[in-house]
Amino acid sequence: MANFQLQVKEKTKDLKVFFKKSVKIVSESCKKGWYKVKHIKG
């Protein structure tokens, strides 16, 4: 049972890291997109 809990903890760690990375990538691309949109209108 303890082994299973360890596996779950490892998985959640991996997911958190992956989630943070993907959020960073998405926010970066959104910033670039908004930058382009603003400059097209101007």
N, CA, C and O atoms as CSV, one atom per row, in Angstrom:
chain,resi,resn,atom,element,x,y,z
A,1,MET,N,N,0.833,-1.207,0.000
A,1,MET,CA,C,0.000,0.000,0.000
A,1,MET,C,C,0.870,1.262,0.000
A,1,MET,O,O,0.587,2.220,-0.720
A,2,ALA,N,N,1.916,1.252,0.802
A,2,ALA,CA,C,2.811,2.415,0.870
A,2,ALA,C,C,3.475,2.643,-0.481
A,2,ALA,O,O,3.687,3.781,-0.897
A,3,ASN,N,N,3.801,1.545,-1.162
A,3,ASN,CA,C,4.431,1.636,-2.476
A,3,ASN,C,C,3.514,2.366,-3.450
A,3,ASN,O,O,3.965,3.211,-4.223
A,4,PHE,N,N,2.244,2.039,-3.411
A,4,PHE,CA,C,1.265,2.688,-4.287
A,4,PHE,C,C,1.212,4.191,-4.020
A,4,PHE,O,O,1.165,4.992,-4.953
A,5,GLN,N,N,1.220,4.566,-2.745
A,5,GLN,CA,C,1.181,5.990,-2.386
A,5,GLN,C,C,2.415,6.716,-2.911
A,5,GLN,O,O,2.325,7.854,-3.373
A,6,LEU,N,N,3.571,6.051,-2.839
A,6,LEU,CA,C,4.805,6.652,-3.364
A,6,LEU,C,C,4.663,6.908,-4.857
A,6,LEU,O,O,5.033,7.974,-5.349
A,7,GLN,N,N,4.125,5.929,-5.577
A,7,GLN,CA,C,3.932,6.078,-7.021
A,7,GLN,C,C,3.011,7.257,-7.323
A,7,GLN,O,O,3.270,8.035,-8.241
A,8,VAL,N,N,1.949,7.382,-6.557
A,8,VAL,CA,C,1.003,8.484,-6.762
A,8,VAL,C,C,1.697,9.822,-6.531
A,8,VAL,O,O,1.502,10.765,-7.297
A,9,LYS,N,N,2.510,9.907,-5.473
A,9,LYS,CA,C,3.225,11.146,-5.174
A,9,LYS,C,C,4.165,11.513,-6.313
A,9,LYS,O,O,4.236,12.675,-6.713
A,10,GLU,N,N,4.887,10.523,-6.838
A,10,GLU,CA,C,5.803,10.774,-7.954
A,10,GLU,C,C,5.032,11.291,-9.165
A,10,GLU,O,O,5.457,12.240,-9.823
A,11,LYS,N,N,3.905,10.663,-9.449
A,11,LYS,CA,C,3.091,11.065,-10.603
A,11,LYS,C,C,2.599,12.502,-10.447
A,11,LYS,O,O,2.645,13.282,-11.398
A,12,THR,N,N,2.131,12.851,-9.255
A,12,THR,CA,C,1.625,14.209,-9.054
A,12,THR,C,C,2.749,15.225,-9.185
A,12,THR,O,O,2.532,16.324,-9.695
A,13,LYS,N,N,3.952,14.870,-8.729
A,13,LYS,CA,C,5.103,15.770,-8.887
A,13,LYS,C,C,5.349,16.018,-10.366
A,13,LYS,O,O,5.490,17.160,-10.805
A,14,ASP,N,N,5.397,14.914,-11.140
A,14,ASP,CA,C,5.632,15.030,-12.576
A,14,ASP,C,C,4.552,15.885,-13.230
A,14,ASP,O,O,4.849,16.734,-14.071
A,15,LEU,N,N,3.305,15.662,-12.844
A,15,LEU,CA,C,2.201,16.420,-13.423
A,15,LEU,C,C,2.319,17.900,-13.100
A,15,LEU,O,O,2.078,18.746,-13.961
A,16,LYS,N,N,2.690,18.221,-11.857
A,16,LYS,CA,C,2.829,19.622,-11.468
A,16,LYS,C,C,3.894,20.305,-12.301
A,16,LYS,O,O,3.694,21.419,-12.786
A,17,VAL,N,N,5.043,19.630,-12.471
A,17,VAL,CA,C,6.141,20.198,-13.262
A,17,VAL,C,C,5.683,20.398,-14.703
A,17,VAL,O,O,5.914,21.451,-15.298
A,18,PHE,N,N,5.034,19.376,-15.254
A,18,PHE,CA,C,4.553,19.449,-16.631
A,18,PHE,C,C,3.538,20.575,-16.785
A,18,PHE,O,O,3.572,21.320,-17.764
A,19,PHE,N,N,2.636,20.694,-15.817
A,19,PHE,CA,C,1.599,21.726,-15.857
A,19,PHE,C,C,2.221,23.115,-15.828
A,19,PHE,O,O,1.818,23.997,-16.587
A,20,LYS,N,N,3.209,23.311,-14.946
A,20,LYS,CA,C,3.875,24.610,-14.852
A,20,LYS,C,C,4.556,24.956,-16.168
A,20,LYS,O,O,4.484,26.096,-16.628
A,21,LYS,N,N,5.221,23.968,-16.777
A,21,LYS,CA,C,5.904,24.205,-18.052
A,21,LYS,C,C,4.904,24.586,-19.131
A,21,LYS,O,O,5.123,25.535,-19.884
A,22,SER,N,N,3.801,23.838,-19.204
A,22,SER,CA,C,2.816,24.114,-20.253
A,22,SER,C,C,2.157,25.475,-20.042
A,22,SER,O,O,1.887,26.185,-21.011
A,23,VAL,N,N,1.897,25.843,-18.803
A,23,VAL,CA,C,1.305,27.156,-18.522
A,23,VAL,C,C,2.259,28.250,-18.972
A,23,VAL,O,O,1.836,29.249,-19.554
A,24,LYS,N,N,3.547,28.062,-18.703
A,24,LYS,CA,C,4.549,29.049,-19.093
A,24,LYS,C,C,4.564,29.198,-20.616
A,24,LYS,O,O,4.592,30.313,-21.137
A,25,ILE,N,N,4.547,28.071,-21.321
A,25,ILE,CA,C,4.569,28.096,-22.787
A,25,ILE,C,C,3.324,28.799,-23.324
A,25,ILE,O,O,3.415,29.627,-24.230
A,26,VAL,N,N,2.171,28.469,-22.768
A,26,VAL,CA,C,0.914,29.074,-23.227
A,26,VAL,C,C,0.919,30.576,-22.990
A,26,VAL,O,O,0.529,31.345,-23.869
A,27,SER,N,N,1.358,31.000,-21.812
A,27,SER,CA,C,1.360,32.436,-21.514
A,27,SER,C,C,2.337,33.170,-22.424
A,27,SER,O,O,2.065,34.295,-22.842
A,28,GLU,N,N,3.470,32.545,-22.736
A,28,GLU,CA,C,4.439,33.163,-23.647
A,28,GLU,C,C,3.815,33.347,-25.026
A,28,GLU,O,O,3.909,34.426,-25.611
A,29,SER,N,N,3.180,32.303,-25.547
A,29,SER,CA,C,2.591,32.392,-26.883
A,29,SER,C,C,1.439,33.392,-26.903
A,29,SER,O,O,1.234,34.076,-27.906
A,30,CYS,N,N,0.692,33.485,-25.818
A,30,CYS,CA,C,-0.403,34.460,-25.741
A,30,CYS,C,C,0.149,35.880,-25.791
A,30,CYS,O,O,-0.402,36.741,-26.477
A,31,LYS,N,N,1.230,36.122,-25.069
A,31,LYS,CA,C,1.849,37.446,-25.073
A,31,LYS,C,C,2.282,37.811,-26.482
A,31,LYS,O,O,2.061,38.934,-26.935
A,32,LYS,N,N,2.900,36.859,-27.175
A,32,LYS,CA,C,3.358,37.117,-28.541
A,32,LYS,C,C,2.172,37.400,-29.453
A,32,LYS,O,O,2.224,38.295,-30.296
A,33,GLY,N,N,1.105,36.630,-29.276
A,33,GLY,CA,C,-0.093,36.818,-30.090
A,33,GLY,C,C,-0.709,38.189,-29.866
A,33,GLY,O,O,-1.064,38.872,-30.826
A,34,TRP,N,N,-0.839,38.596,-28.616
A,34,TRP,CA,C,-1.410,39.904,-28.306
A,34,TRP,C,C,-0.520,41.012,-28.844
A,34,TRP,O,O,-1.012,42.030,-29.330
A,35,TYR,N,N,0.782,40.815,-28.759
A,35,TYR,CA,C,1.727,41.812,-29.266
A,35,TYR,C,C,1.489,42.028,-30.762
A,35,TYR,O,O,1.450,43.164,-31.235
A,36,LYS,N,N,1.330,40.930,-31.495
A,36,LYS,CA,C,1.080,41.027,-32.940
A,36,LYS,C,C,-0.253,41.713,-33.214
A,36,LYS,O,O,-0.336,42.579,-34.084
A,37,VAL,N,N,-1.283,41.338,-32.488
A,37,VAL,CA,C,-2.616,41.915,-32.693
A,37,VAL,C,C,-2.583,43.420,-32.458
A,37,VAL,O,O,-3.125,44.185,-33.255
A,38,LYS,N,N,-1.954,43.846,-31.371
A,38,LYS,CA,C,-1.881,45.272,-31.059
A,38,LYS,C,C,-1.162,46.033,-32.161
A,38,LYS,O,O,-1.568,47.138,-32.523
A,39,HIS,N,N,-0.096,45.445,-32.697
A,39,HIS,CA,C,0.674,46.142,-33.722
A,39,HIS,C,C,-0.042,46.164,-35.070
A,39,HIS,O,O,0.162,47.081,-35.865
A,40,ILE,N,N,-0.872,45.171,-35.328
A,40,ILE,CA,C,-1.638,45.166,-36.576
A,40,ILE,C,C,-2.670,46.297,-36.543
A,40,ILE,O,O,-2.851,47.002,-37.535
A,41,LYS,N,N,-3.344,46.468,-35.403
A,41,LYS,CA,C,-4.360,47.514,-35.276
A,41,LYS,C,C,-3.730,48.898,-35.353
A,41,LYS,O,O,-4.287,49.812,-35.961
A,42,GLY,N,N,-2.554,49.041,-34.725
A,42,GLY,CA,C,-1.895,50.346,-34.686
A,42,GLY,C,C,-1.356,50.730,-36.032
A,42,GLY,O,O,-0.769,51.802,-36.178
